[in-house]
Amino acid sequence: MSEIKKVIIVGAGFAGLQLAQDLINNKEYEVYLIDKQNYHQFQPLMYQVATARLEPASISFPLRKVFQKAKNVRIRITEVTEVDFEKKQVSTTIGDFDYDHLVIAIGCTTNYFGNANLKDYAYPMKTIPEAIQLRNRILQTFEDALNTNNPEKLQTLLNFVIVGGGPTGVELAGALAEMKRHILPKDYPDKDFSKLTIYLLEGAAHTLNPMSEGSQKMSQKYLEELGVIVKTSTIVSDYDGTVVTLNNGEKINSKNLVWAAGVTGNCIDGFPKSCITRGNRLIVNRHNEVEGLKNVYAVGDIAYMSTPKYPNGHPQVASVALQQADLLAKNLENLSKNKPLKPYEYTDKGAMATIGKRKAVVDLPKFSFQGRLAWFTWMFIHLMLILSVKNKLLIFMNWTISYFNNDSTLRIIMKPARVKVKTKKD
């Protein structure tokens, strides 16, 4: 009987979670899944948490619940601080872990492109806590507007600037526009929110730049129909918390700037600089093995793999992460049986984005479509990707109710407690 090998997976995003699930009950491997949080978060619906359409629990899944019946998967909630490749050891805040195979699946974080002001004053939306923070900010803005009589200060408060015209920015802008149209008049009958202005700024020539020309044009058309001011070929050069400065010299007064413009890889100490490329991504071969490191792999957004079809690396989307995780699981099984490894080849199944009620765009490999059918397709695909049946039902119920009454009951400002609780040190 062969010796059981230990696989450490760092990160429980799409790639890390999928890989751990693929290795469930594999008798050849003992799996340790390490993450800073005790849950997996479904990022594509993060904007709905930020706009009070869904509760955070609807798109969050406790890791221990996911792997309750797995005999060979262990969960450890901690932060990886360093990797020692000679000792084959991972250092964390709760101790060191030895490994036979190490998989890095830590994904990416918000990229402010070196602008310290943007990092200090802009609102990111990459994690559940950040989405809750943004939700609190949006809802508090509406409350503050009630008590602001100075026209200039009021307009600064009611200007929402979203930077980044990818799916996240487009979907958030559409959701805010629908809040303005359907919810604010009912929630605040004593306040005129007609001056609430939503700007979507995109550095490229089109919104949803990687998608088809038809989807690009329709997404912008849908946004403009909802009242969003779309500015393409526009870059934010600075933001001081009140004034947004654009590369063309234009300025927009705003207290609310949401940054959805770029990502950069999360970092772990110990990796040689030779295996790190632009965007802090780890260079991997066709088997997802990190360049120059044996039995060390990277999957998902953090992995940079150059192939003939994708010479500049694959898009940082969930479908790439899931496919890489599936193949790596098969290759680890092949490795244990001394079988040849299979090279990774991405199968692009398409892309989609929703802009509002009955407004969405879908690109499939051979054709594209927009409108009502695209919107129902978007909802169906996202529901199928949700992990638990309970969460699928919760989200479906919320969407159904919102569809018929253009409303939700989730607009609660949840601020962190200020109570200090002392804990006695051991």
C-alpha positions in Angstrom: 0.0 0.0 0.0 1.4 3.4 -1.0 2.1 6.1 1.5 -0.7 8.7 1.8 0.5 12.1 0.5 -0.5 15.4 2.1 -1.9 18.1 -0.2 -2.2 21.6 1.2 -4.5 23.9 -0.7 -4.2 27.6 0.2 -7.3 29.5 -0.5 -11.0 28.4 -0.6 -12.1 30.4 -3.7 -13.6 28.8 -6.8 -10.4 26.9 -7.6 -9.3 25.9 -4.1 -12.8 24.7 -3.2 -13.3 22.8 -6.4 -10.0 21.1 -6.1 -10.7 20.0 -2.5 -14.1 18.7 -3.6 -12.6 16.8 -6.5 -10.2 15.1 -4.0 -12.9 14.1 -1.5 -12.4 10.5 -0.3 -9.3 10.0 -2.6 -7.4 7.4 -0.5 -4.1 8.5 -1.9 -4.2 12.0 -0.5 -4.9 13.8 2.8 -6.1 17.3 2.0 -5.7 20.4 4.2 -7.7 23.4 3.0 -6.4 26.6 4.5 -8.2 30.0 4.3 -8.4 33.2 6.4 -12.2 32.9 6.5 -14.3 29.9 7.4 -16.5 30.3 4.4 -16.5 30.3 0.6 -17.9 33.5 -1.0 -19.7 33.6 -4.3 -18.2 36.7 -5.8 -20.4 37.1 -8.9 -23.4 38.1 -6.7 -21.4 40.3 -4.4 -22.9 43.4 -5.9 -26.3 42.3 -4.8 -25.2 42.2 -1.2 -23.8 45.7 -1.6 -27.1 47.0 -3.0 -29.2 45.2 -0.3 -30.8 42.7 -2.7 -29.3 39.6 -1.0 -28.1 38.9 2.5 -24.4 37.9 2.9 -25.4 34.4 4.1 -27.1 33.8 0.8 -23.8 33.8 -1.1 -21.6 32.4 1.7 -21.0 28.8 2.4 -19.3 27.5 5.6 -16.3 25.3 4.7 -16.9 22.8 7.4 -20.5 22.3 6.2 -19.3 21.7 2.7 -16.9 19.0 3.8 -18.9 17.4 6.7 -18.9 14.0 5.0 -15.4 14.1 3.6 -13.1 11.7 5.3 -9.8 13.1 4.0 -10.3 16.9 4.0 -9.3 19.0 7.0 -10.1 22.7 7.3 -7.8 25.2 9.0 -8.8 28.8 9.4 -5.6 30.8 9.4 -3.3 33.0 7.3 -0.3 31.6 5.4 2.6 33.9 6.0 5.5 32.1 4.2 6.5 29.0 2.3 9.8 27.2 2.8 10.3 25.1 -0.4 13.5 23.3 0.9 11.7 22.1 4.0 8.4 21.7 2.1 6.7 23.6 4.9 4.0 26.2 5.1 4.1 28.7 7.9 0.8 30.1 9.2 -0.4 32.2 12.2 -1.3 29.0 14.0 1.8 27.0 13.2 3.7 25.2 10.5 2.3 22.5 8.1 4.4 20.0 6.1 3.3 19.1 2.6 4.0 16.7 -0.2 2.0 18.8 -2.8 1.2 22.5 -2.3 -1.5 24.3 -4.3 -1.7 28.1 -4.2 -5.3 29.3 -4.9 -5.3 32.6 -3.1 -6.8 34.6 -5.9 -6.5 38.3 -6.3 -7.2 41.5 -4.4 -8.1 45.1 -5.5 -5.4 46.8 -7.6 -5.2 50.6 -7.0 -2.3 50.9 -9.4 -0.1 52.5 -6.8 -2.4 55.4 -6.0 -2.4 55.7 -2.2 -5.4 58.1 -2.2 -7.6 55.7 -4.0 -6.6 53.0 -1.5 -7.5 55.3 1.4 -10.8 56.8 0.1 -12.4 54.4 -2.5 -14.7 51.6 -1.6 -13.6 48.2 -2.9 -15.9 45.2 -3.3 -13.9 42.0 -3.4 -15.0 40.3 -0.2 -18.2 39.9 1.9 -17.0 42.4 4.6 -16.2 44.9 1.9 -19.7 44.4 0.3 -21.3 44.9 3.7 -19.3 48.0 4.2 -20.4 49.4 0.9 -24.0 48.5 1.6 -23.8 50.4 4.9 -22.3 53.4 3.0 -24.9 53.4 0.3 -27.8 53.2 2.8 -26.2 55.8 5.1 -25.8 58.2 2.2 -29.6 58.2 1.7 -30.1 58.9 5.4 -27.5 61.7 5.3 -29.2 63.2 2.3 -32.3 63.8 4.3 -30.4 66.2 6.6 -28.3 68.0 4.0 -29.8 71.2 2.8 -26.8 72.8 1.1 -27.3 72.1 -2.7 -23.6 71.7 -3.4 -23.0 69.3 -0.5 -26.1 67.4 -1.3 -25.0 66.8 -4.9 -21.6 65.7 -3.8 -23.3 63.2 -1.5 -25.7 62.0 -4.3 -23.0 61.5 -6.9 -22.0 57.8 -7.1 -18.9 57.1 -9.1 -18.1 53.5 -10.1 -14.7 52.9 -11.7 -14.4 49.9 -14.0 -16.8 48.9 -16.8 -16.4 45.1 -16.4 -19.3 42.9 -15.2 -18.9 44.0 -11.6 -19.1 47.8 -12.4 -21.9 47.4 -15.0 -24.0 45.2 -12.6 -23.5 47.5 -9.7 -24.3 50.6 -11.7 -27.5 49.0 -13.0 -28.6 47.9 -9.5 -28.1 51.4 -8.1 -30.0 52.9 -11.0 -32.9 50.6 -10.2 -32.8 51.5 -6.5 -33.1 55.2 -7.5 -36.1 54.4 -9.8 -38.1 51.9 -7.8 -37.1 52.0 -4.1 -36.0 55.5 -3.0 -39.4 57.1 -3.9 -41.1 54.6 -1.7 -38.6 54.6 1.2 -38.1 58.4 1.2 -41.4 60.1 0.1 -40.3 63.3 1.8 -37.1 63.6 -0.2 -36.5 64.2 -3.9 -33.7 61.8 -5.1 -34.0 62.8 -8.7 -30.6 64.4 -8.5 -28.9 61.1 -7.5 -26.4 60.6 -10.3 -24.5 57.4 -11.2 -21.3 57.6 -13.2 -19.6 54.6 -14.7 -16.1 55.2 -15.7 -14.2 52.8 -18.0 -10.6 53.2 -19.2 -11.2 51.1 -22.4 -13.3 52.2 -25.4 -16.3 50.1 -24.3 -18.0 48.7 -21.3 -17.6 44.9 -21.0 -14.5 45.2 -23.2 -13.7 41.5 -23.4 -17.2 40.6 -24.6 -18.7 40.8 -28.1 -19.4 44.1 -29.9 -23.1 43.5 -29.6 -22.9 43.0 -25.8 -20.7 46.0 -25.4 -23.1 48.3 -27.3 -26.2 46.9 -25.6 -24.8 47.0 -22.1 -24.0 50.7 -22.5 -27.5 51.3 -24.1 -29.2 49.6 -21.2 -27.2 51.6 -18.6 -28.0 54.9 -20.3 -31.7 54.0 -20.5 -31.5 53.6 -16.7 -30.0 57.0 -16.4 -26.3 56.0 -15.8 -23.7 58.4 -17.2 -21.2 56.2 -18.9 -17.8 57.7 -19.7 -15.5 55.4 -21.7 -11.8 55.9 -22.5 -11.7 57.7 -19.1 -9.2 57.0 -16.3 -9.3 58.3 -12.7 -6.0 60.0 -11.9 -6.8 60.9 -8.3 -9.4 61.0 -5.6 -9.2 62.8 -2.2 -12.5 61.6 -0.7 -14.5 64.5 -2.2 -13.2 65.2 -5.7 -12.7 62.7 -8.4 -10.0 63.9 -10.9 -10.0 62.4 -14.4 -7.2 62.1 -16.8 -8.7 64.7 -19.1 -8.8 67.3 -16.3 -12.5 66.9 -15.6 -13.5 66.8 -11.9 -16.6 65.1 -10.3 -17.6 66.0 -6.8 -18.4 62.8 -4.9 -18.3 61.2 -1.5 -18.9 57.8 -2.9 -16.4 56.2 -5.3 -16.5 52.4 -5.8 -13.3 50.9 -7.2 -13.9 47.9 -9.5 -11.1 48.7 -12.0 -8.5 46.0 -11.5 -7.0 43.2 -9.5 -3.6 42.1 -8.5 -2.4 38.7 -7.1 -2.3 38.1 -3.4 1.3 37.6 -2.1 2.9 35.0 0.1 6.5 35.4 1.2 9.1 32.8 0.0 8.3 32.6 -3.7 11.3 33.4 -5.9 10.9 36.6 -8.0 11.7 34.5 -11.1 8.3 32.8 -10.9 6.3 36.0 -10.4 5.0 38.0 -13.4 2.9 41.1 -13.9 -0.1 41.4 -11.7 1.7 39.4 -9.0 0.6 36.2 -10.7 2.6 32.9 -10.4 4.0 31.6 -13.7 2.8 28.0 -14.2 3.3 25.3 -16.9 0.5 23.5 -18.7 0.1 21.2 -15.6 -0.3 24.3 -13.4 3.0 23.6 -11.7 4.8 26.8 -10.6 7.9 27.5 -12.7 11.1 26.2 -11.0 9.3 24.6 -8.1 8.6 20.9 -7.8 5.2 19.7 -6.5 4.0 23.3 -6.1 1.0 24.4 -8.1 -1.1 27.5 -8.7 -4.7 27.6 -9.9 -7.3 30.2 -10.6 -6.7 34.0 -10.8 -3.2 33.8 -9.2 -2.0 31.4 -12.0 -0.4 32.8 -15.2 -0.3 30.2 -17.9 0.8 31.1 -21.4 -0.6 28.9 -24.2 -0.9 29.3 -28.0 -4.5 30.3 -27.6 -3.8 32.6 -24.6 -0.2 33.9 -25.0 -0.9 36.6 -22.4 -2.5 34.3 -19.8 -6.1 33.3 -19.3 -8.9 35.6 -18.2 -9.3 35.8 -14.5 -12.8 34.3 -14.3 -14.4 31.5 -12.4 -14.7 29.1 -15.4 -10.9 29.1 -15.8 -10.4 28.5 -12.1 -12.9 25.6 -12.0 -11.4 23.9 -15.1 -7.9 24.2 -13.8 -8.9 22.7 -10.5 -10.7 19.8 -12.2 -7.7 19.0 -14.3 -5.2 19.3 -11.4 -7.2 16.8 -9.4 -7.1 14.4 -12.3 -3.3 15.0 -12.7 -2.7 14.4 -9.0 -4.6 11.1 -9.3 -2.5 10.3 -12.4 0.7 11.2 -10.5 -0.2 8.7 -7.7 -0.7 6.0 -10.3 2.4 6.9 -12.4 0.3 7.8 -15.4 1.1 10.6 -17.8 -0.2 14.1 -16.9 -2.7 15.9 -19.1 -2.0 19.5 -20.3 -4.5 22.2 -19.5 -6.5 23.7 -22.4 -9.2 26.2 -21.5 -12.7 25.6 -23.0 -14.4 29.0 -23.1 -18.1 28.4 -22.5 -19.0 32.1 -22.8 -19.6 35.2 -20.6 -22.5 37.2 -19.4 -23.6 40.2 -17.4 -26.9 41.6 -16.1 -27.6 45.3 -16.1 -31.1 45.3 -14.6 -34.5 43.8 -14.7 -35.0 42.0 -18.0 -31.7 43.5 -19.2 -28.7 41.3 -19.7 -26.1 40.2 -22.3 -24.8 36.7 -23.0 -22.0 35.7 -25.2 -21.8 32.0 -26.1 -19.0 30.5 -28.2 -21.0 30.7 -31.5 -23.5 33.4 -30.9 -24.7 36.2 -28.6 -28.0 37.4 -27.4 -29.4 40.2 -25.2 -32.5 41.2 -23.4 -35.2 39.2 -21.5 -33.9 35.8 -22.5 -30.4 36.7 -21.6 -31.6 37.9 -18.2 -33.4 34.6 -17.5 -30.3 32.7 -18.7 -28.1 34.8 -16.4 -30.3 34.0 -13.4 -30.5 30.3 -14.2 -26.7 29.8 -14.6 -25.9 31.7 -11.4 -28.5 29.7 -9.4 -27.0 26.5 -10.7 -23.6 27.6 -9.5 -24.7 28.3 -5.9 -23.5 25.4 -3.7 -26.4 24.5 -1.4 -30.1 23.8 -2.2 -31.1 26.0 0.7 -29.2 29.0 -0.7 -30.6 28.4 -4.1 -34.1 28.6 -2.7 -33.3 31.7 -0.7 -31.9 33.5 -3.6 -34.7 32.4 -6.0 -37.3 33.6 -3.5 -35.6 37.0 -3.1 -35.4 37.4 -6.9 -39.0 36.3 -7.4 -40.4 38.8 -4.8 -38.2 41.6 -6.2 -39.4 40.8 -9.7 -43.0 41.3 -8.9 -42.8 44.2 -6.5 -39.5 45.9 -7.4 -38.5 46.0 -3.8 -36.6 44.1 -1.1 -36.7 44.0 2.7 -32.9 43.8 3.3 -32.0 47.5 3.6 -30.5 47.3 7.1 -27.5 49.3 8.1 -25.4 46.9 10.2 -22.5 48.8 11.9 -19.8 47.0 13.8 -20.2 46.9 17.6 -18.0 49.4 19.6 -18.1 47.4 22.8 -14.7 46.3 24.0 -14.5 42.8 25.4 -11.4 41.9 27.3 -9.9 38.4 26.9 -7.5 36.9 29.4 -4.2 35.7 27.9 -3.1 32.1 28.6 
